[in-house]
Amino acid sequence: MHRTIKIAVVALALVGGSLVVGSPATADNVTIGISPGGFAFGYTDGYWDRDHNWHGWQNREEAERFRAENRDHYYDRKHDEERNEGWRENEQWWEHH
């Protein structure tokens, strides 16, 4: 059930994010523009999407929000400190419902 709620929140973020893409983030309205493939793994310096594309954080607020909303898939270190640049081939949790 908890995973279903997370998926719903991510889906809402994707829809809402597509409406504000190109708008600058403000302190009271922070939006994460997750790619169409969805996020996979987050690090201090950015995140991998599910299509295996790397994205750097646009600003500190974007990174903090991602970390707060995706604790299970966030790693508190730079991605290049990990084997395979932080791509976790055996942990593709989104494929397992």
Phi, psi and omega per residue, in radians:
M1 nan -0.733 -3.133
H2 -1.069 -0.692 3.134
R3 -1.160 -0.650 3.102
T4 -1.086 -0.713 3.113
I5 -1.127 -0.756 3.113
K6 -1.053 -0.754 3.139
I7 -1.091 -0.719 3.117
A8 -1.118 -0.713 3.131
V9 -1.131 -0.752 3.126
V10 -1.115 -0.724 3.123
A11 -1.075 -0.752 3.093
L12 -1.115 -0.678 3.114
A13 -1.120 -0.682 3.121
L14 -1.114 -0.793 3.139
V15 -1.146 -0.846 3.137
G16 -1.136 -0.674 3.134
G17 -1.127 -0.609 -3.138
S18 -1.193 -0.399 3.125
L19 -1.384 -0.413 -3.087
V20 -1.990 0.160 3.100
V21 -1.036 2.334 -3.097
G22 1.654 -0.263 3.085
S23 -1.503 2.351 3.118
P24 -1.190 2.515 3.118
A25 -1.320 2.473 3.058
T26 -2.086 2.901 -3.068
A27 -1.071 -0.552 -3.096
D28 -1.706 -0.022 -3.112
N29 -2.528 1.379 -3.107
V30 -1.623 2.278 -3.137
T31 -2.227 2.404 3.067
I32 -1.789 2.124 3.126
G33 -1.568 1.322 -3.131
I34 -1.176 2.474 -3.122
S35 -1.142 2.814 -3.122
P36 -0.971 -0.516 3.140
G37 -1.299 -0.221 -3.115
G38 1.489 2.828 -3.119
F39 -1.387 2.726 3.074
A40 -2.085 -1.087 -3.079
F41 -2.457 2.327 3.131
G42 -1.882 2.580 3.111
Y43 -2.361 3.047 -3.117
T44 -1.108 -0.457 -3.073
D45 -1.826 0.064 3.113
G46 2.664 -2.825 -3.140
Y47 -2.572 2.717 2.989
W48 -1.612 2.413 2.970
D49 -1.593 3.026 -3.061
R50 -1.210 -0.290 3.087
D51 -1.564 0.161 3.079
H52 1.201 0.690 3.032
N53 -1.911 2.407 -3.131
W54 -1.572 2.429 3.109
H55 -2.314 2.191 3.015
G56 -1.411 2.684 3.107
W57 -1.175 2.461 3.099
Q58 -1.278 -0.577 -3.141
N59 -2.867 3.054 -3.094
R60 -1.111 -0.672 -3.125
E61 -1.094 -0.692 3.118
E62 -1.091 -0.774 3.133
A63 -1.107 -0.760 -3.126
E64 -1.131 -0.714 -3.138
R65 -1.165 -0.779 3.101
F66 -0.999 -0.829 -3.122
R67 -1.043 -0.753 -3.120
A68 -1.148 -0.633 -3.063
E69 -1.595 -0.193 -3.040
N70 -2.380 0.799 -3.060
R71 -0.981 -0.610 -3.101
D72 -1.197 -0.299 -3.054
H73 -2.212 0.424 3.123
Y74 -2.038 2.377 -3.110
Y75 -2.148 2.178 -3.013
D76 -1.420 1.103 3.077
R77 -2.909 2.923 3.109
K78 -1.265 2.549 -3.071
H79 -1.112 -0.538 -3.088
D80 -1.376 0.016 3.017
E81 -1.508 -0.089 -3.104
E82 -1.775 2.736 2.988
R83 -1.070 2.458 3.097
N84 1.081 0.562 3.117
E85 1.029 0.376 3.084
G86 1.593 -0.033 3.061
W87 -1.329 2.166 -3.024
R88 -1.839 1.469 -3.057
E89 -0.931 -0.701 -3.079
N90 -1.542 0.062 -3.097
E91 -2.102 0.717 -3.126
Q92 -1.428 1.280 -3.031
W93 -1.037 -0.497 -3.087
W94 -1.224 -0.295 3.103
E95 -1.488 -0.156 -3.098
H96 -1.982 1.798 -3.082
H97 -1.484 nan nan
